[in-house]
Amino acid sequence: LVRKSEKDDILAERLGLRLDLPLQLLQQLLAKASDLVRSRLLASSSPENREQIQQALQQYYSGERKTLEQVKSQIDDLLKMQGLAGESSVSISKSGRVLNVRLPDSLLFTSGSADLASEAGPVLDKMATIIERAGQKVRVEGHTDNIPIRSGKFASNWDLSTARATRVLMYLQEMGSIPPGKLAAAGYGEFRPLAPNDTPEGRAKNRRVEFVITAEDLEG
């Protein structure tokens, strides 16, 4: 246990945290707080309490990375079993707090459509189960190349990418029982390319759906 300064006591009360708690319980409370709350608490606490908070956060982040590494391993195995390892990618951010899964649009959709292809089911079913069991949050992102869409159903690539992301989100929620509060969708059209759009290979790489998996609050 650590001593609390008056400043720590006031801020902790405002943030719903108590700094005189055992390390394990403090860690659990910090896990529920946002990054902004954590940074404010660190910046405003006394040196003694800052050390306690930093220790709790280190343990929390270590556990968070371990969970994402387990999820990554399971998704890697899934994609290998489905014969998709060469077409997709799975990576953890340098911070160890975000897992990114990239799937080609050809796996999930037919050209110019937001209707899921039949072969998408086996992959999305298992991904939904993995994410739900891990208790993580996921943002589904749709991306396209820069070739203007010719379908009368969608006004733009941005429209198509958003519709695709939303369709995948709904499928994950329906099949995996992932709480809606842990799901988000975003469409970026052609505006976040991975490669130049001047070759067929580059355009194919840019047409994708990404799953941003994290324990943190989802942001665009």
C-alpha positions in Angstrom: 0.0 0.0 0.0 1.1 3.6 -0.6 0.5 6.9 1.1 -2.0 9.2 -0.6 -1.4 12.9 -0.9 -4.4 15.2 -0.7 -4.1 15.9 -4.4 -4.1 12.2 -5.2 -7.1 11.6 -3.0 -9.1 14.3 -4.7 -8.3 13.2 -8.3 -8.7 9.5 -7.4 -12.2 10.3 -6.1 -13.1 12.2 -9.3 -11.9 9.3 -11.4 -13.5 6.6 -9.3 -10.1 5.1 -8.4 -8.5 4.6 -5.0 -4.8 4.6 -4.7 -4.6 2.9 -1.3 -5.9 -0.4 -2.8 -3.7 -3.6 -3.2 -1.8 -3.7 -6.5 -4.0 -6.4 -8.1 -7.2 -4.5 -7.4 -5.7 -1.2 -8.5 -4.7 -2.9 -11.7 -8.2 -4.0 -12.3 -9.6 -0.5 -11.8 -7.0 1.0 -14.1 -7.9 -1.6 -16.7 -11.4 -0.1 -16.8 -10.1 3.4 -17.2 -9.5 5.2 -20.5 -6.0 6.1 -21.6 -6.8 9.8 -20.8 -7.8 8.9 -17.2 -4.6 6.9 -16.8 -2.4 9.7 -18.1 -4.1 12.3 -16.0 -3.7 10.2 -12.9 0.0 9.6 -13.6 0.6 13.3 -14.3 -1.2 14.5 -11.1 -0.1 11.9 -8.6 2.8 12.1 -6.1 6.1 10.3 -6.9 5.2 7.5 -4.5 1.8 6.9 -5.9 3.1 7.3 -9.5 5.4 4.4 -9.0 2.5 2.3 -7.7 0.3 3.2 -10.7 3.1 2.6 -13.2 3.7 -0.9 -11.7 0.0 -1.7 -12.0 -0.2 -0.4 -15.6 2.9 -2.5 -16.6 1.2 -5.6 -15.3 -2.0 -4.7 -17.1 -0.3 -4.0 -20.4 1.7 -7.2 -20.1 -1.5 -9.2 -19.6 -3.2 -7.3 -22.5 -0.3 -8.2 -24.9 -0.4 -11.8 -23.8 -4.1 -12.0 -24.6 -3.6 -10.5 -28.1 -0.7 -12.9 -28.7 -3.1 -15.8 -28.0 -5.7 -14.3 -30.3 -3.1 -13.8 -33.0 -2.0 -17.4 -32.7 -5.6 -18.7 -33.0 -6.3 -16.5 -36.0 -3.0 -17.5 -37.6 -4.0 -21.2 -37.2 -7.4 -20.5 -38.6 -6.1 -18.8 -41.8 -3.6 -21.5 -42.3 -6.3 -24.2 -42.1 -8.4 -22.3 -44.6 -5.4 -21.9 -46.9 -5.4 -18.1 -46.6 -2.1 -17.4 -44.9 -0.5 -16.1 -48.1 -3.4 -13.8 -48.9 -3.8 -12.3 -45.4 -1.8 -10.8 -42.6 -2.0 -10.8 -38.8 0.2 -8.4 -36.8 0.4 -6.9 -33.3 1.3 -3.2 -33.0 4.6 -2.1 -31.4 2.7 -1.0 -28.3 1.4 -4.6 -28.0 -2.1 -3.3 -27.5 -3.7 -3.6 -31.0 -4.0 -6.7 -33.2 -4.6 -6.1 -36.9 -6.0 -8.7 -39.2 -6.1 -8.0 -43.0 -8.3 -10.1 -45.3 -8.6 -9.5 -49.1 -12.0 -8.3 -50.2 -12.2 -11.2 -52.7 -12.5 -13.6 -49.8 -15.5 -11.9 -48.3 -17.3 -10.2 -51.2 -18.0 -10.4 -54.9 -16.8 -7.4 -57.0 -18.8 -4.2 -56.3 -21.0 -5.9 -53.7 -21.5 -5.6 -50.0 -23.2 -9.1 -49.8 -21.0 -11.7 -48.1 -19.7 -14.5 -50.3 -20.5 -18.0 -49.3 -16.8 -18.8 -48.6 -16.7 -16.0 -46.1 -18.9 -17.8 -43.6 -16.3 -20.4 -42.3 -13.7 -17.8 -41.6 -16.0 -15.2 -40.0 -17.7 -17.8 -37.9 -14.5 -18.9 -36.3 -13.1 -15.4 -36.0 -16.3 -14.3 -34.2 -15.8 -17.2 -31.7 -12.2 -16.3 -31.1 -12.9 -12.6 -30.5 -15.9 -13.3 -28.3 -14.0 -15.7 -26.1 -11.1 -13.3 -25.7 -13.5 -10.5 -24.6 -11.9 -8.0 -27.0 -13.3 -5.1 -28.9 -13.1 -5.0 -32.7 -13.4 -2.3 -35.3 -14.1 -3.6 -38.8 -12.6 -1.4 -41.5 -13.5 -1.4 -45.2 -11.0 -0.3 -47.9 -11.1 -0.1 -51.7 -8.8 0.8 -54.6 -9.2 4.1 -56.5 -11.1 2.8 -59.4 -14.5 4.6 -59.4 -17.4 2.2 -58.7 -19.9 1.6 -61.5 -22.6 0.1 -59.4 -25.8 2.1 -59.1 -26.3 0.8 -55.6 -23.3 2.7 -54.1 -22.6 6.4 -54.7 -18.8 6.0 -54.2 -16.0 3.7 -53.0 -16.4 5.3 -49.6 -20.1 4.2 -49.6 -19.1 0.7 -50.6 -16.4 0.3 -48.0 -18.7 1.5 -45.2 -21.4 -0.9 -46.3 -19.0 -3.8 -46.4 -17.6 -3.0 -42.9 -21.1 -2.7 -41.5 -22.1 -6.0 -43.1 -19.1 -7.8 -41.6 -19.8 -6.2 -38.2 -23.4 -7.4 -38.2 -22.3 -10.9 -39.1 -19.8 -11.0 -36.2 -22.5 -9.8 -33.8 -25.1 -12.3 -35.0 -22.9 -15.4 -35.3 -20.4 -14.7 -32.5 -22.7 -13.1 -29.9 -20.2 -10.3 -29.5 -21.9 -7.5 -27.5 -22.7 -4.5 -29.8 -20.8 -2.2 -27.5 -17.6 -4.0 -28.4 -18.1 -3.6 -32.1 -17.5 -0.6 -34.5 -17.3 -0.2 -38.2 -15.6 2.3 -40.5 -15.3 2.8 -44.2 -12.2 4.5 -45.7 -12.8 4.1 -49.4 -9.5 4.5 -51.3 -8.0 7.0 -48.9 -5.8 4.6 -46.8 -4.0 2.6 -49.4 -1.3 0.1 -48.6 0.3 0.3 -52.1 0.2 2.5 -55.1 -3.0 2.1 -57.2 -1.1 2.2 -60.5 -0.8 -1.6 -60.9 -3.3 -4.5 -60.7 -1.3 -6.0 -57.8 -1.3 -2.7 -55.8 -5.1 -2.2 -56.3 -5.7 -5.8 -55.2 -3.7 -5.2 -52.0 -5.7 -2.1 -51.3 -9.1 -3.8 -51.6 -9.3 -5.3 -48.2 -11.2 -5.6 -44.9 -9.3 -5.1 -41.7 -10.1 -6.1 -38.1 -8.6 -3.9 -35.5 -8.8 -5.9 -32.3 -8.0 -4.3 -28.9 -9.0 -4.1 -25.2 -9.1 -0.4 -25.4 -11.8 2.0 -26.4 -12.4 2.0 -30.2 -11.5 5.2 -32.1 -11.7 6.0 -35.7 
